Amino acid sequence: MLAVSLAGCGDDDDGATPTAGAVGGPASAAAMAPDLAAMGFKTVESGRVPGSTQNQDTFYGIYAQAKGGKVQTVRVEINLQATEDLAGAQYVPLAAALRNPPPDLFGAGAVQQDGTPAFQAAQSKSYRTADPDGQGNFVFSDIHRMGRAVVIVYTIGPDSAETATVRKQVAEQVAAKAK
């Protein structure tokens, strides 16, 4: 249900030299990866976002529940841009794409509806599948612009306080590394 990648959308991959403002912040997208072990998750897969170009600094991690919590899976995608302006330009089309995903992206006939961000970054939007799956789980899609990074967090879990807490803590970890 969570085989998603939108990292190729709206990125500057023309090989141009980074513009002013590229200094400061994280050294790489991978350096911003959260450590979810203390939250009961194990990393099951990570690396560069599939489909990203050599000129894109990307990271993704898929984390599965290891301690029996209600939240089943978290996927984090980070696309680090050379400047905050480039990140802002990438954020807008990605946020729209998450609101209106391709057919069957989250399962047969799944529809996204507006949600409430569990964390507020410089720019944040949240969506949730309109209907739960057979186990009562929803896909929560949070997109944030954190400085030079565009971060997408997909969380599979029930519509509960536990899921909101996981979403917030994941974003807080990434945001702390974005500075």
C-alpha positions in Angstrom: 0.0 0.0 0.0 2.9 2.4 0.5 5.0 2.2 -2.7 5.2 5.9 -3.4 7.8 8.3 -4.8 7.2 11.8 -6.0 10.8 13.0 -5.7 11.3 13.5 -9.4 8.6 16.2 -9.6 9.7 19.8 -10.0 13.3 19.4 -9.2 16.1 21.4 -10.6 18.3 18.8 -12.2 19.9 20.8 -15.0 23.4 20.7 -13.3 23.4 24.4 -12.7 25.7 25.8 -10.1 23.9 26.4 -6.7 22.9 30.0 -6.2 23.6 32.2 -3.1 22.1 30.8 0.1 23.3 27.2 -0.5 25.6 27.5 2.6 24.5 26.4 6.0 22.1 23.7 7.0 22.5 19.9 6.6 25.4 18.5 4.6 23.1 16.0 2.7 19.6 14.7 2.5 20.8 11.5 4.2 22.2 13.5 7.1 18.6 14.6 7.8 17.3 11.0 8.2 15.4 10.4 11.4 16.3 7.6 13.9 13.0 6.0 14.7 14.3 3.1 16.8 13.4 4.8 20.1 9.9 5.1 18.8 9.6 1.4 18.2 10.5 1.2 14.5 13.1 -0.6 12.6 14.6 0.5 9.3 13.6 -1.9 6.5 15.0 0.0 3.5 16.8 3.2 2.8 18.9 4.9 0.2 18.5 7.5 -2.6 14.9 8.0 -3.8 14.4 5.7 -6.7 14.1 7.7 -10.0 16.1 10.7 -8.7 18.8 12.0 -10.9 22.5 12.2 -10.1 22.1 16.0 -9.5 19.4 15.5 -6.9 20.4 15.1 -3.2 17.7 12.7 -2.0 17.1 10.1 0.8 14.3 7.8 1.6 13.8 5.4 4.5 11.0 2.9 5.2 10.4 2.1 8.8 8.2 -0.8 10.1 6.7 -1.1 13.6 8.9 -3.5 15.7 7.3 -3.2 19.1 3.6 -3.7 18.4 2.4 -0.1 18.2 -0.7 0.9 16.2 1.3 2.8 13.5 2.4 0.2 11.0 4.8 1.9 8.6 6.5 5.3 8.1 8.2 6.3 4.9 10.3 9.5 4.8 11.5 11.1 1.6 13.9 14.0 1.7 15.0 16.1 -1.2 17.6 18.7 -0.3 17.9 21.7 -2.6 20.7 24.2 -3.1 18.6 27.1 -1.8 15.4 27.7 0.1 14.0 29.4 -3.0 14.5 26.1 -5.0 12.9 24.1 -2.2 9.9 26.5 -2.1 9.5 26.1 -5.9 9.6 22.3 -5.6 7.2 22.2 -2.6 4.3 23.8 -4.4 3.9 21.2 -7.2 4.7 18.3 -4.9 2.0 19.4 -2.4 -0.5 19.6 -5.3 0.6 16.2 -6.5 0.1 14.7 -3.1 -3.5 16.1 -2.9 -4.4 14.6 -6.3 -2.2 11.4 -6.6 -2.3 9.2 -9.6 -5.0 6.5 -9.6 -4.3 3.6 -7.3 -1.2 5.2 -5.7 -2.4 4.2 -2.2 -4.5 1.2 -3.3 -7.5 0.7 -5.5 -9.7 3.7 -5.6 -8.1 5.6 -2.7 -8.9 9.3 -2.5 -7.0 11.9 -0.5 -8.7 14.5 1.6 -7.2 17.6 3.3 -5.8 16.9 6.8 -4.2 18.7 9.6 -0.4 18.8 9.8 0.9 17.3 13.0 3.9 19.6 12.7 4.2 23.1 11.3 7.4 23.8 9.2 8.1 26.9 7.0 5.5 25.4 4.7 3.3 22.3 5.6 0.4 20.5 4.2 -1.3 17.2 5.2 -3.6 14.8 3.5 -5.2 11.6 4.6 -6.9 8.8 2.6 -10.6 9.3 2.8 -11.4 5.7 3.7 -9.4 3.2 5.9 -8.0 0.0 4.5 -9.3 -3.4 5.7 -7.4 -3.1 8.9 -8.7 0.3 9.8 -5.6 2.1 8.7 -5.3 5.3 6.8 -2.3 6.8 4.8 -1.3 10.2 6.2 0.8 12.2 3.7 2.6 15.2 5.3 4.7 17.5 3.1 7.0 20.1 4.7 9.5 22.6 3.5 12.2 22.8 6.1 14.8 25.3 5.0 16.4 23.9 1.8 14.6 20.5 2.2 11.3 19.2 0.9 10.3 16.4 3.2 7.4 14.0 2.6 6.3 11.6 5.4 3.8 8.9 4.7 2.4 7.2 7.8 0.1 4.2 7.8 -2.0 3.9 11.0 -5.4 4.5 12.5 -6.8 8.0 12.8 -5.7 8.2 16.4 -3.6 10.3 18.8 -0.8 7.7 18.5 -0.5 8.2 14.8 -0.5 12.0 15.2 2.3 11.7 17.8 4.4 9.6 15.4 3.9 12.0 12.6 4.9 14.9 14.8 7.9 13.2 16.2 9.2 12.2 12.8 8.9 15.7 11.5 10.5 17.2 14.6 13.5 14.9 14.2 14.0 15.9 10.6 13.4 19.6 11.3 16.1 19.6 14.0 18.6 18.3 11.4 17.5 20.8 8.8 19.0 23.7 10.6 
